[in-house]
Amino acid sequence: NSKDVLFMAILAWALYFFLAWLRSKKQSQLLGFAIASGIMASLRIQGLYFPVLALLVWVLATRPSWKTLLRTCSVAGLVCLVSLIAVYPYLWLNPPAHLWEVIRTARHFPWPWGTLTNGVYVLSRQTPWHYLPLWITVTTPLLFIGALVCGSVKSIGNLRQPAYLLLLTSWLLPILLAMALQAPMYDGWRHYYFVWPAMALTAAATFTLLARPVLQFLLLAAIGIFPGIDIVRSHPHSMVYFN
């Protein structure tokens, strides 16, 4: 589904603008974050989780004044909503009613078919709790997984900094919720590709643990070379990666 990768790409833009705003507090970057969040939600309404989570992390980590809190949330929320409606023609006729219908449908999406897991077909709502982490693990390069574990440890030690807290929760929270609520799963983890940008930036925190630039370069080269060898060897099925 072409929406999966596009949804991931727009979330990366929203994440970029919000991290930039955390550093500079420029109004233009807050607007960029809100616009990207609205476009992202127009692709999948579940995308509204990110602006809510981002602003909540900012509030918990920085404890802004009530005036700053109300101004920031009002501007971001209004621009996000206008952006969502502007690029979602179905909402133009009756925004409140149609938006609620979209949210209600997304919560209980009617998908009665099955999916393959561990050699057995099961209904999408009956997938085991480990379905999502298992798919992520077997389709992600092992060196990246190692970097993600190290970067997560680094992030846990810096949770008072909003950037670290946001990156860690942006990918970990959706995965944990999917496992706990037994969300419908479709062929692989394509519906959760949107967690990839935050996972990549969390993994990148590993580089801060390596004091010498030569070690950082070797790790970066290894992360690229090993999957690259497999891609060449797997031709013409080079778009598929399995550990």
N, C-alpha and C positions, 0 to 999 in steps of 0.2 A: 504494500500500500504506500503510495507516494507521500501520504500525509505523515508517515512515521518519521522520515528523515527531515522533512520540512519543519515539523513540530520541534524536533531536536535542535535544528538550526536557529529557529526564532527564539527558543529558550536560551540558547547560547548568547544571543544579542541582549536579551533581557538581563541575563546574569552579568554580562559585561557592563552594561550601563549602570546597574545597581552597585556593583563593586566600585566602579569609577565614582559614583555619587557618594558612596561611603567615604571615599578618600578626599574628594574636593568639595562636596556639598553644592555643586553647581546645579542650578535649576534646570538647565538644558538636559543634563544627564538623567535627572529624575523624570523629565518628560519622555526622554527616549526609552527609559525603563517601562513607563506606563503604556506607551504606544506599542512597544514590542509585546508586552503582556497581553494587551487587548487582541492583537493579531494572533498571538499564540492561542488564546482561548477560543478564537473563531475557528481554528482548526480542530481543536478538541476542547470541550468546555472544562475538562479536568485541568486544563492549563491554569485556571484561576487559583489553583493551589499555590503556585509559585509567588505571585505578588503578595498574597496573604502571608505566606511563610516568610518572605523577605522582609516585609515591614514588621512582622512580629519579632523576628530575630534582631532587627535594628532597635526596636523598643526595649527588648529584654537586655541587650548588650550595652546600650548607651543611656537608657533611662532619660529620654528627652523631657523638656518641660511640656506642660499641657498645651501651651500655645503652639510650640513647634510640632508636637504630635498631631494636633488637629489640622494644622495647615498642611503638613506633609501628606498625611493620609487622605485628606480631602482632595488635594490636587491630584495625587497619584490615582485615587479611586475614580474620580470623575473622568480624567483623561483616559484611563483604562477602559471604562465603560463606554465612552464615546467612540474610542477606537474599535472596540469589539462590535458595536452596533454598525459602525460605518462600513466595515468590511464583511458583514454577515447579513446579506439581503433578506433572509428569512425573518430577521428581527425588525425590519423596517416598519412593517404594518402595525404590529402591536408588541413593542419591545418587552414590557413586563410579562405578559402572558406567554409569549413565545420563548422568552429566555427561561422561564420556569419550566416550560414543557421540555426544553432541551436538557435542562439539569435533571429533571425527573426521569427522562428516558435514559440518560447516561448512567444514572445510579443503578438501573435495572435493565441493562441492555439485553434485548432478546436474542440470545445466541444459543440455539438448542443443539448445535453440532458438537462433535468431539475433536480431540487433539491427541497426537501421539506422544507418549511419554514412557521411556524405558521399555519400548517395544509393545506397549499396550495402548489401545485407544480408550480414552475416558472422556466423559462430558466436560465441557470447558469449565463448568462450575464445580467439578469434582476432582480437579487436579490436586495432587499432593502439595503440602506446604512448601516442599523443597523444589518445586517445579521451576520457579523463577531463578533462585540462586544457582540451581544446577545448570540451567541453560546459559546463564551469564558466565559461569565458570568454564564450561566446555567450549565456548565460542570466543573466549578472550585470551590473548597471548599470556602465557604464564608469567613472563617478566613484568607485564603490566599489572597482573594480579598481585605479584609481590610488591611492586611499587605502590599499589593502592593500599595494601595492608600497612606498609611503613608510613605512608602519607596519612592514613587514618590515625595511627598512633601519634604522629606529630600534631594532627589537628585536635585530638582529644586533649592534648597538653596545652592547647591554646584556645580553648572554647570561650574565654572571656573576650577574645577578639571577634567582632561580628563577621568578618570575612571567613575565618576558619569555621565558625559555627554554621554559617549559611551553606558553605560548600558541603560540609559533612551531612547536614540534615536534608539538603536538596536531593541527594540520591538515596540516602539510607532510609529516610522516612517513607517515601513511596513504596520501596521494596518491602519494608516491614508491614506497612498497611495492607499491601496486596496479599502477603502471606497470612496475616491475621484475619482479614475479611474474606479470604478465599475468592478474590476477584476473578472474573472469567478470563481465561488464558487462551490465546490463539497461537497457532504454529510458531513456536519459539518465543522470544521476548521482544518482538518488534514493537509492541505497544508501550514498552518501557525504554525504548532507545533514548527518550528525552533525558534520562538520568546520566547519560554519557558525558556531557560537558562538565558537570560537577564532579563526576568520578575522575575524569582526566586531570582536572585542576587539583583534586585531592591527592592523586598519585604524584603530581608534579611537586607537592610539598616534600617528597622524598629527597629532591635535589638539595634542599636546605640542610639535610642531615649529612651531606657529603661536603667536607670542608674544602677539599682540593678540586679546582676546576677540571683537572684531568680525569678524576673519578666521575664527575658529573657528565663529562663528555662520553666516557666509556659506557656508562649506564644508558645514556640517550642513544648511543650507537647500537647497543645490544637490543634495546627495545624495538629499534627499526629493522635491524639486520635479520634477526631470527624469524619474525613473521615474513619478511621479504623473501627469504630462502624458500619458505613453505609456499608462498604465492607463486613463485617461479616454477617450483616443482609440481604444483597442482594444476598448471595450465592444461586445458582451457577452463578449468573450474576454479580460477584464481580468486573469485569473489567469495569463496566459502572458506572459513577457517574453523578448524576443530583442533583442540589440544590433543 
